Amino acid sequence: MKKIVKGFLTMTFVLTFFGCNTNPKPIVYGTDGCHFCRMTIVDRQHAAEFVTQKGKTCKFDAIECMVNHLAEIDKNSVNLFLVNDYNQPGDFINALEATYLISKNVPSPMGEYLTAFNTKEEAEKIKSKKEGKLYSWEEILNYLNK
């Protein structure tokens, strides 16, 4: 009986400690589908994902799909917001710290022309060539949810 109790306690500890992994998961481009619009995720410059407090990962083909999905859920349930860096396709950056560009000269998969950059300086360089307007995370949330 002691072995059963000890085994149960060990399993409970392992599941509790490792069960809620809030690390991001890589997007399998060309295979994974967007959690919001169900399109296959292929664009390495515009994809996004978030990880909930419970460890569930939701992947999106465009930043605008992630923002649209956020309008349907409790944003406080999300532990980590990630977006792809336009200048480093396929590399995630923290969405809360990114700078965003909306430019009709830089198309995104869902037609909002929304692109993320790791730094404001990088965004300003592209803006000077492609025109558009820069936004912070909070400004993008407000702009897309109006």
Disulfide bonds with the S-S distance in Angstrom:
none
